[in-house]
Amino acid sequence: MMAAPAPLAPAAANALAAFLRGVERRALVVAQLQAGDDAVAARAVAVAMRAFAGHAADLPMVDWPARFWGLLCSTPQLLAPPAGGQWPVPLRHLQQLAAADRLALLLRIGAGLDEAIAAPVLGVSIEAYRQALAGACPLDAGGYPDAAGWRALAEQVQTQVRDLAAARVLQLEQLRESLTGDAPVAKPAAATAAPMTRPRAATARKPRPRWSWRTWLLLCLPLLLLVVVALWAWRGGPRGAAAAAPADGVLTDNGPVQVEALDDDSTPAPPAADVPAADAAMLADPELALAREADFHAWVAAGGPLPVDESQPQPSRPEPATAALETVDAEN
């Protein structure tokens, strides 16, 4: 029988328990789908976990994944699975594969290892590992690799990991606790009642923080300022502001704006019957608007300069006056 591993330091035991907790379900599913037998798979995982727990403290944590999977894949149960294994219907493709090709495929879609780790785990080169994956890949009707079939296999394997039976999960937890001393999260009622039996003197109370008057003042000052501002706004400003007479030339606002109608003192237009006949004819003339601008049109007709067209952008630096002048001599 294999000797029990030596007790680990608390920090090392916690790290080992966390690693096994994250890898144990995938390890059991890979072993089950490689051997096709739940009991054989459980023995292989137990052997690998015990062997790993005995040497994990001597290894860097970065080497733990390769070491664990290497121990699991080197067990006789996975290297040479017994005949007569059974696989679920969606995973019957695994039954048709050679043991080496099936294990290479399960390390990829079950354990999630890439080529750089999976090849050393199996003790082969990366090229040989790729050939094993090619031999395990599902093929379509034309004999070519079937990407959809590959994805379906991967999804089914992940479903096996996620829906692992509760009895198997309990066995893994018990095995992990025996190796690392990792206690379950839920404690029995007797353990929760134990602290109540300690004497009162042993429970030291933490001193309550004492706040000085400066601390209370700093806490209450913002609230006091808010109250003052609210009262000031409700009363319409400081006292006496409405009663104080404004100085000459100073605008003040002593209250809300009041709007009232003013008397109409404009001269009403005379009724149409009172307009003289000459004025009525003038007002009815369609060229009245042109006649009102007769002085402007006369000024233009007399040769007055036209206003500058400012609708277009003007140059910021005008050209010299002589720039636009041309003479007959210049043409010659």
PABA-391381 format. One record per residue (C-alpha): x, y, z; residue in one letter; residue number from 0. Coordinates in nm, 2 decimals, always signed. Last residue first. Layout:
BEGIN
<r <X Y Z> "A" NUM>
...
//
This chain:
BEGIN
<r <+0.26 +9.72 -7.59> "N" 331>
<r <+0.00 +9.62 -7.34> "E" 330>
<r <+0.18 +9.82 -7.07> "A" 329>
<r <+0.18 +10.12 -7.29> "D" 328>
<r <-0.19 +10.12 -7.32> "V" 327>
<r <-0.23 +10.14 -6.95> "T" 326>
<r <-0.36 +9.90 -6.69> "E" 325>
<r <-0.46 +9.99 -6.33> "L" 324>
<r <-0.56 +9.70 -6.10> "A" 323>
<r <-0.24 +9.70 -5.90> "A" 322>
<r <-0.21 +10.07 -5.88> "T" 321>
<r <-0.45 +10.11 -5.60> "A" 320>
<r <-0.26 +9.86 -5.38> "P" 319>
<r <-0.45 +9.55 -5.29> "E" 318>
<r <-0.66 +9.55 -4.97> "P" 317>
<r <-0.54 +9.34 -4.67> "R" 316>
<r <-0.82 +9.16 -4.49> "S" 315>
<r <-1.00 +9.09 -4.82> "P" 314>
<r <-1.38 +9.11 -4.79> "Q" 313>
<r <-1.61 +8.81 -4.75> "P" 312>
<r <-1.92 +8.84 -4.97> "Q" 311>
<r <-2.25 +8.97 -4.84> "S" 310>
<r <-2.09 +9.31 -4.78> "E" 309>
<r <-2.19 +9.46 -5.12> "D" 308>
<r <-2.07 +9.82 -5.09> "V" 307>
<r <-2.35 +10.07 -5.14> "P" 306>
<r <-2.38 +10.22 -5.49> "L" 305>
<r <-2.23 +10.55 -5.57> "P" 304>
<r <-2.47 +10.82 -5.68> "G" 303>
<r <-2.50 +10.86 -6.06> "G" 302>
<r <-2.81 +11.08 -6.07> "A" 301>
<r <-3.03 +10.78 -6.13> "A" 300>
<r <-2.92 +10.64 -5.80> "V" 299>
<r <-3.01 +10.95 -5.62> "W" 298>
<r <-3.35 +10.96 -5.79> "A" 297>
<r <-3.41 +10.60 -5.69> "H" 296>
<r <-3.34 +10.69 -5.33> "F" 295>
<r <-3.56 +11.00 -5.34> "D" 294>
<r <-3.85 +10.81 -5.50> "A" 293>
<r <-3.86 +10.55 -5.22> "E" 292>
<r <-4.21 +10.64 -5.11> "R" 291>
<r <-4.32 +10.64 -5.48> "A" 290>
<r <-4.21 +10.28 -5.51> "L" 289>
<r <-4.43 +10.18 -5.21> "A" 288>
<r <-4.72 +10.37 -5.36> "L" 287>
<r <-4.70 +10.19 -5.69> "E" 286>
<r <-5.02 +9.99 -5.63> "P" 285>
<r <-5.22 +10.31 -5.58> "D" 284>
<r <-5.50 +10.25 -5.33> "A" 283>
<r <-5.34 +10.47 -5.07> "L" 282>
<r <-5.31 +10.75 -5.32> "M" 281>
<r <-5.67 +10.72 -5.43> "A" 280>
<r <-5.79 +10.72 -5.07> "A" 279>
<r <-5.58 +11.02 -5.00> "D" 278>
<r <-5.73 +11.22 -5.28> "A" 277>
<r <-6.09 +11.11 -5.17> "A" 276>
<r <-6.04 +11.22 -4.82> "P" 275>
<r <-6.04 +10.95 -4.54> "V" 274>
<r <-6.34 +10.99 -4.31> "D" 273>
<r <-6.54 +10.69 -4.46> "A" 272>
<r <-6.25 +10.46 -4.40> "A" 271>
<r <-6.26 +10.52 -4.03> "P" 270>
<r <-5.98 +10.72 -3.88> "P" 269>
<r <-5.70 +10.51 -3.72> "A" 268>
<r <-5.70 +10.54 -3.34> "P" 267>
<r <-5.44 +10.76 -3.18> "T" 266>
<r <-5.23 +10.56 -2.94> "S" 265>
<r <-5.31 +10.59 -2.56> "D" 264>
<r <-5.39 +10.22 -2.51> "D" 263>
<r <-5.39 +10.19 -2.13> "D" 262>
<r <-5.14 +9.94 -1.99> "L" 261>
<r <-5.21 +9.57 -1.90> "A" 260>
<r <-5.03 +9.43 -1.60> "E" 259>
<r <-4.74 +9.19 -1.55> "V" 258>
<r <-4.57 +9.15 -1.21> "Q" 257>
<r <-4.22 +9.00 -1.19> "V" 256>
<r <-4.15 +8.82 -0.87> "P" 255>
<r <-4.00 +9.00 -0.58> "G" 254>
<r <-3.74 +9.25 -0.46> "N" 253>
<r <-3.51 +9.25 -0.76> "D" 252>
<r <-3.29 +9.55 -0.76> "T" 251>
<r <-3.14 +9.77 -1.03> "L" 250>
<r <-2.92 +10.05 -0.90> "V" 249>
<r <-2.93 +10.40 -1.07> "G" 248>
<r <-3.02 +10.58 -0.75> "D" 247>
<r <-2.99 +10.35 -0.44> "A" 246>
<r <-3.25 +10.10 -0.37> "P" 245>
<r <-3.47 +10.15 -0.06> "A" 244>
<r <-3.44 +9.87 +0.20> "A" 243>
<r <-3.77 +9.70 +0.28> "A" 242>
<r <-3.72 +9.40 +0.05> "A" 241>
<r <-3.37 +9.33 +0.17> "A" 240>
<r <-3.46 +9.37 +0.53> "G" 239>
<r <-3.40 +9.01 +0.62> "R" 238>
<r <-3.18 +8.81 +0.38> "P" 237>
<r <-3.33 +8.63 +0.08> "G" 236>
<r <-3.68 +8.52 -0.01> "G" 235>
<r <-3.78 +8.36 +0.32> "R" 234>
<r <-3.77 +8.01 +0.17> "W" 233>
<r <-3.43 +8.06 +0.00> "A" 232>
<r <-3.27 +8.17 +0.32> "W" 231>
<r <-3.42 +7.89 +0.51> "L" 230>
<r <-3.29 +7.63 +0.26> "A" 229>
<r <-2.95 +7.79 +0.27> "V" 228>
<r <-2.93 +7.78 +0.64> "V" 227>
<r <-3.05 +7.41 +0.66> "V" 226>
<r <-2.79 +7.31 +0.40> "L" 225>
<r <-2.51 +7.48 +0.59> "L" 224>
<r <-2.61 +7.30 +0.91> "L" 223>
<r <-2.60 +6.96 +0.73> "L" 222>
<r <-2.25 +7.04 +0.60> "P" 221>
<r <-2.13 +7.14 +0.95> "L" 220>
<r <-2.26 +6.83 +1.13> "C" 219>
<r <-1.98 +6.59 +1.04> "L" 218>
<r <-1.70 +6.84 +1.08> "L" 217>
<r <-1.85 +6.95 +1.41> "L" 216>
<r <-1.88 +6.59 +1.53> "W" 215>
<r <-1.51 +6.53 +1.44> "T" 214>
<r <-1.40 +6.85 +1.62> "R" 213>
<r <-1.60 +6.74 +1.93> "W" 212>
<r <-1.39 +6.43 +1.95> "S" 211>
<r <-1.50 +6.09 +1.84> "W" 210>
<r <-1.43 +5.79 +2.05> "R" 209>
<r <-1.39 +5.46 +1.86> "P" 208>
<r <-1.54 +5.16 +2.05> "R" 207>
<r <-1.28 +4.93 +2.20> "P" 206>
<r <-1.30 +4.58 +2.06> "K" 205>
<r <-1.44 +4.34 +2.31> "R" 204>
<r <-1.22 +4.05 +2.43> "A" 203>
<r <-1.39 +3.72 +2.45> "T" 202>
<r <-1.20 +3.50 +2.70> "A" 201>
<r <-1.36 +3.66 +3.00> "A" 200>
<r <-1.70 +3.54 +2.89> "R" 199>
<r <-1.59 +3.18 +2.92> "P" 198>
<r <-1.60 +2.96 +2.61> "R" 197>
<r <-1.90 +2.73 +2.58> "T" 196>
<r <-2.07 +2.95 +2.31> "M" 195>
<r <-1.78 +2.89 +2.07> "P" 194>
<r <-1.87 +2.52 +2.05> "A" 193>
<r <-2.23 +2.57 +1.92> "A" 192>
<r <-2.12 +2.60 +1.55> "T" 191>
<r <-1.92 +2.28 +1.57> "A" 190>
<r <-2.21 +2.09 +1.72> "A" 189>
<r <-2.44 +2.21 +1.44> "A" 188>
<r <-2.23 +2.04 +1.18> "P" 187>
<r <-2.01 +2.26 +0.95> "K" 186>
<r <-2.09 +2.35 +0.59> "A" 185>
<r <-1.78 +2.46 +0.39> "V" 184>
<r <-1.61 +2.12 +0.39> "P" 183>
<r <-1.27 +2.09 +0.56> "A" 182>
<r <-0.96 +2.06 +0.35> "D" 181>
<r <-0.73 +1.83 +0.55> "G" 180>
<r <-0.51 +1.80 +0.24> "T" 179>
<r <-0.51 +1.43 +0.14> "L" 178>
<r <-0.82 +1.31 +0.33> "S" 177>
<r <-1.01 +1.62 +0.24> "E" 176>
<r <-0.94 +1.56 -0.13> "R" 175>
<r <-1.06 +1.20 -0.11> "L" 174>
<r <-1.38 +1.31 +0.07> "Q" 173>
<r <-1.45 +1.58 -0.19> "E" 172>
<r <-1.39 +1.34 -0.48> "L" 171>
<r <-1.63 +1.08 -0.33> "Q" 170>
<r <-1.89 +1.35 -0.28> "L" 169>
<r <-1.86 +1.46 -0.64> "V" 168>
<r <-1.91 +1.10 -0.76> "R" 167>
<r <-2.22 +1.06 -0.55> "A" 166>
<r <-2.36 +1.39 -0.68> "A" 165>
<r <-2.33 +1.27 -1.04> "A" 164>
<r <-2.13 +1.49 -1.27> "L" 163>
<r <-2.35 +1.73 -1.47> "D" 162>
<r <-2.09 +2.00 -1.54> "R" 161>
<r <-1.81 +1.76 -1.63> "V" 160>
<r <-2.04 +1.54 -1.85> "Q" 159>
<r <-2.17 +1.85 -2.02> "T" 158>
<r <-1.81 +1.96 -2.10> "Q" 157>
<r <-1.76 +1.62 -2.27> "V" 156>
<r <-2.08 +1.66 -2.47> "Q" 155>
<r <-1.98 +2.01 -2.58> "E" 154>
<r <-1.64 +1.89 -2.70> "A" 153>
<r <-1.79 +1.60 -2.89> "L" 152>
<r <-2.04 +1.84 -3.06> "A" 151>
<r <-1.75 +2.08 -3.15> "R" 150>
<r <-1.55 +1.80 -3.31> "W" 149>
<r <-1.86 +1.68 -3.51> "G" 148>
<r <-1.91 +2.03 -3.64> "A" 147>
<r <-1.55 +2.05 -3.75> "A" 146>
<r <-1.57 +1.73 -3.94> "D" 145>
<r <-1.22 +1.63 -4.07> "P" 144>
<r <-1.25 +1.50 -4.43> "Y" 143>
<r <-1.36 +1.15 -4.53> "G" 142>
<r <-1.63 +1.27 -4.77> "G" 141>
<r <-1.91 +1.17 -4.53> "A" 140>
<r <-1.76 +1.37 -4.25> "D" 139>
<r <-1.47 +1.26 -4.03> "L" 138>
<r <-1.44 +1.28 -3.65> "P" 137>
<r <-1.10 +1.37 -3.52> "C" 136>
<r <-0.92 +1.09 -3.33> "A" 135>
<r <-0.65 +1.02 -3.60> "G" 134>
<r <-0.59 +1.39 -3.64> "A" 133>
<r <-0.55 +1.43 -3.27> "L" 132>
<r <-0.29 +1.15 -3.27> "A" 131>
<r <-0.11 +1.31 -3.55> "Q" 130>
<r <-0.09 +1.64 -3.36> "R" 129>
<r <+0.05 +1.46 -3.06> "Y" 128>
<r <+0.32 +1.30 -3.28> "A" 127>
<r <+0.41 +1.64 -3.41> "E" 126>
<r <+0.42 +1.78 -3.05> "I" 125>
<r <+0.66 +1.51 -2.95> "S" 124>
<r <+0.55 +1.23 -2.72> "V" 123>
<r <+0.56 +1.16 -2.34> "G" 122>
<r <+0.19 +1.18 -2.29> "L" 121>
<r <+0.22 +1.47 -2.05> "V" 120>
<r <+0.50 +1.62 -2.26> "P" 119>
<r <+0.26 +1.64 -2.56> "A" 118>
<r <-0.04 +1.77 -2.36> "A" 117>
<r <+0.15 +2.07 -2.22> "I" 116>
<r <+0.28 +2.24 -2.54> "A" 115>
<r <-0.02 +2.11 -2.74> "E" 114>
<r <-0.28 +2.28 -2.53> "D" 113>
<r <-0.46 +2.13 -2.23> "L" 112>
<r <-0.83 +2.17 -2.18> "G" 111>
<r <-0.87 +1.86 -1.97> "A" 110>
<r <-1.18 +1.74 -2.16> "G" 109>
<r <-1.15 +1.87 -2.51> "I" 108>
<r <-0.77 +1.85 -2.55> "R" 107>
<r <-0.67 +1.59 -2.29> "L" 106>
<r <-0.97 +1.38 -2.42> "L" 105>
<r <-0.84 +1.38 -2.78> "L" 104>
<r <-0.49 +1.26 -2.68> "A" 103>
<r <-0.65 +0.99 -2.46> "L" 102>
<r <-0.87 +0.87 -2.75> "R" 101>
<r <-0.57 +0.86 -2.98> "D" 100>
<r <-0.36 +0.65 -2.74> "A" 99>
<r <-0.65 +0.41 -2.66> "A" 98>
<r <-0.74 +0.36 -3.03> "A" 97>
<r <-1.07 +0.51 -3.13> "L" 96>
<r <-1.41 +0.35 -3.20> "Q" 95>
<r <-1.53 +0.38 -2.84> "Q" 94>
<r <-1.47 +0.76 -2.85> "L" 93>
<r <-1.72 +0.80 -3.14> "H" 92>
<r <-1.99 +0.66 -2.91> "R" 91>
<r <-1.99 +0.99 -2.72> "L" 90>
<r <-2.35 +1.10 -2.79> "P" 89>
<r <-2.46 +0.74 -2.70> "V" 88>
<r <-2.29 +0.74 -2.36> "P" 87>
<r <-1.98 +0.51 -2.34> "W" 86>
<r <-1.94 +0.15 -2.21> "Q" 85>
<r <-1.61 -0.03 -2.17> "G" 84>
<r <-1.59 -0.40 -2.25> "G" 83>
<r <-1.22 -0.43 -2.27> "A" 82>
<r <-0.99 -0.30 -2.00> "P" 81>
<r <-0.82 +0.04 -2.06> "P" 80>
<r <-0.44 +0.01 -2.13> "A" 79>
<r <-0.28 +0.35 -2.07> "L" 78>
<r <-0.58 +0.48 -1.87> "L" 77>
<r <-0.61 +0.20 -1.61> "Q" 76>
<r <-0.24 +0.14 -1.61> "P" 75>
<r <-0.18 +0.49 -1.47> "T" 74>
<r <+0.05 +0.71 -1.67> "S" 73>
<r <-0.23 +0.94 -1.79> "C" 72>
<r <-0.31 +1.04 -1.43> "L" 71>
<r <+0.05 +1.10 -1.32> "L" 70>
<r <+0.11 +1.32 -1.63> "G" 69>
<r <-0.21 +1.51 -1.57> "W" 68>
<r <-0.09 +1.60 -1.22> "F" 67>
<r <+0.27 +1.69 -1.32> "R" 66>
<r <+0.16 +1.90 -1.62> "A" 65>
<r <-0.09 +2.09 -1.41> "P" 64>
<r <+0.15 +2.14 -1.10> "W" 63>
<r <+0.45 +2.28 -1.29> "D" 62>
<r <+0.35 +2.64 -1.23> "V" 61>
<r <+0.31 +2.56 -0.86> "M" 60>
<r <+0.68 +2.49 -0.83> "P" 59>
<r <+0.74 +2.13 -0.72> "L" 58>
<r <+0.85 +1.99 -0.38> "D" 57>
<r <+0.52 +2.05 -0.21> "A" 56>
<r <+0.34 +1.87 -0.49> "A" 55>
<r <+0.52 +1.55 -0.43> "H" 54>
<r <+0.30 +1.34 -0.19> "G" 53>
<r <-0.02 +1.52 -0.31> "A" 52>
<r <+0.05 +1.41 -0.67> "F" 51>
<r <+0.08 +1.05 -0.58> "A" 50>
<r <-0.24 +1.06 -0.38> "R" 49>
<r <-0.43 +1.24 -0.66> "M" 48>
<r <-0.30 +1.01 -0.93> "A" 47>
<r <-0.40 +0.69 -0.74> "V" 46>
<r <-0.74 +0.83 -0.66> "A" 45>
<r <-0.80 +0.93 -1.02> "V" 44>
<r <-0.71 +0.59 -1.15> "A" 43>
<r <-0.93 +0.41 -0.89> "R" 42>
<r <-1.23 +0.64 -0.98> "A" 41>
<r <-1.18 +0.57 -1.35> "A" 40>
<r <-1.18 +0.19 -1.30> "V" 39>
<r <-1.51 +0.22 -1.11> "A" 38>
<r <-1.67 +0.44 -1.37> "D" 37>
<r <-1.58 +0.22 -1.67> "D" 36>
<r <-1.54 +0.34 -2.03> "G" 35>
<r <-1.17 +0.37 -1.96> "A" 34>
<r <-1.09 +0.69 -2.15> "Q" 33>
<r <-1.44 +0.85 -2.10> "L" 32>
<r <-1.43 +0.77 -1.73> "Q" 31>
<r <-1.07 +0.89 -1.68> "A" 30>
<r <-1.14 +1.22 -1.86> "V" 29>
<r <-1.46 +1.26 -1.65> "V" 28>
<r <-1.26 +1.20 -1.33> "L" 27>
<r <-0.99 +1.44 -1.42> "A" 26>
<r <-1.23 +1.71 -1.52> "R" 25>
<r <-1.40 +1.68 -1.18> "R" 24>
<r <-1.07 +1.68 -0.99> "E" 23>
<r <-0.91 +1.98 -1.15> "V" 22>
<r <-1.03 +2.29 -0.97> "G" 21>
<r <-1.08 +2.13 -0.62> "R" 20>
<r <-0.74 +1.97 -0.66> "L" 19>
<r <-0.57 +2.30 -0.71> "F" 18>
<r <-0.75 +2.47 -0.42> "A" 17>
<r <-0.67 +2.18 -0.19> "A" 16>
<r <-0.30 +2.20 -0.29> "L" 15>
<r <-0.29 +2.57 -0.22> "A" 14>
<r <-0.46 +2.54 +0.11> "N" 13>
<r <-0.23 +2.25 +0.22> "A" 12>
<r <+0.08 +2.45 +0.11> "A" 11>
<r <-0.04 +2.75 +0.33> "A" 10>
<r <-0.12 +2.53 +0.63> "P" 9>
<r <+0.21 +2.34 +0.61> "A" 8>
<r <+0.17 +1.99 +0.48> "L" 7>
<r <+0.14 +1.66 +0.68> "P" 6>
<r <+0.34 +1.38 +0.52> "A" 5>
<r <+0.17 +1.18 +0.25> "P" 4>
<r <+0.01 +0.85 +0.35> "A" 3>
<r <+0.22 +0.55 +0.24> "A" 2>
<r <+0.11 +0.36 -0.07> "M" 1>
<r <+0.00 +0.00 +0.00> "M" 0>
//
